[in-house]
Amino acid sequence: MKLTLYYAPTTCALVPYVALTEAGADFDVQNINTRAGQNRTPEFLALNPKHKVPVLLIDGEPLTENVAIQIWIARQFPGARLLPAQPGAEIKAISLMAWCASGIHPHLTPNARPQNYCDLPGSAESVKRVANKLLFEDFAIADRLLAGREWFFDHFTAVDAYFFWCFRRAMSFKLDVSAFSNCAAHFERMKLRPSVQKVLAHDKQVQDAFARAA
């Protein structure tokens, strides 16, 4: 089986990179420079007309959307225990990943591209303020879920990888997340995992390479 992950620095493509690494999968990485518009080339749009990463190419067939990708990896590599084994817990884990994708992630994006949400002159800070109020409500929920726990479930799962990216992205915007101590502790635990260290090193390497090429 041939696997290729289409990846862009700082994006949620980090999540399947961690999952594939945790699973011990043999995969290639195709780095995409979204700032240079490589996600809008005809070649990339043929893989994903939504012009987004991640894309996981599986024997030449593209799979998009993080929740679907994580479920595919978990089912393909069951020994990695990327989802809980008990059916009820598995469904809850999928629900939490969907929340990361459709709830938390959209509340992060206005910090990077407020113009996508309101094009009125001078509206950027207002857009960010409203989005971050909703984002902090999300983090408060996650903080309660993580109270007294190392992971969202009894062991590391793909949910932890997804939430790690969400919290890291918030920190990259210099947001004050100090009120969410359980989320912060989870973040620090995640940074100790070899899979996370591997992707963070790759992320920096690619960002540096793109910067030199600019």
Long-range contacts (C-beta under 8 A, 24 or more apart in sequence): 1-58, 1-59, 2-28, 2-57, 2-58, 2-59, 2-60, 3-27, 3-28, 3-56, 3-57, 3-58, 4-28, 4-29, 4-30, 4-56, 4-57, 5-29, 5-30, 5-54, 5-55, 5-56, 5-57, 6-30, 6-32, 6-44, 6-47, 6-48, 6-53, 6-54, 6-55, 6-56, 6-57, 7-31, 7-32, 7-53, 7-54, 7-202, 7-206, 8-32, 8-33, 8-34, 8-39, 8-53, 9-203, 9-206, 9-207, 9-210, 10-169, 10-172, 10-203, 10-207, 11-53, 11-54, 12-53, 12-54, 12-66, 12-105, 12-162, 12-165, 12-169, 13-53, 13-54, 14-161, 14-164, 14-165, 14-168, 14-199, 14-203, 15-54, 15-66, 15-69, 15-70, 15-158, 15-161, 15-162, 15-165, 16-54, 16-56, 16-66, 16-69, 16-70, 16-73, 17-54, 17-195, 17-198, 17-199, 17-202, 18-161, 18-164, 18-193, 18-195, 18-196, 18-199, 19-69, 19-70, 19-73, 19-74, 19-80, 19-82, 19-158, 19-161, 20-73, 21-194, 21-195, 21-198, 21-199, 22-80, 22-82, 22-156, 22-161, 22-193, 22-195, 23-73, 23-76, 23-77, 23-79, 23-80, 23-82, 24-77, 24-80, 25-73, 25-76, 25-77, 29-202, 31-206, 31-209, 31-210, 33-210, 33-213, 35-210, 35-214, 36-210, 36-214, 65-101, 66-97, 66-100, 66-101, 66-162, 67-94, 67-97, 67-98, 67-101, 70-97, 70-158, 70-161, 70-162, 73-158, 74-158, 81-155, 81-156, 81-157, 82-157, 82-158, 83-157, 83-158, 84-153, 84-154, 84-155, 84-157, 89-153, 93-152, 93-153, 93-157, 93-158, 93-159, 96-152, 96-159, 96-162, 96-163, 97-158, 97-159, 97-162, 99-138, 100-159, 100-162, 100-163, 100-165, 100-166, 101-162, 103-138, 104-135, 104-138, 104-163, 104-166, 105-166, 107-131, 107-132, 107-134, 107-135, 107-138, 108-135, 108-166, 108-169, 108-170, 108-173, 111-170, 111-173, 111-175, 112-173, 132-175, 135-170, 135-175, 136-179, 138-166, 139-167, 139-170, 139-177, 139-179, 139-180, 139-183, 140-179, 140-180, 142-180, 142-182, 142-183, 143-179, 143-180, 143-181, 143-182, 143-183, 144-182, 146-182, 146-183, 146-185, 146-186, 147-182, 149-182, 150-186, 150-189, 151-186, 156-193, 160-186, 160-190, 161-190, 161-195, 161-196, 164-190, 164-196
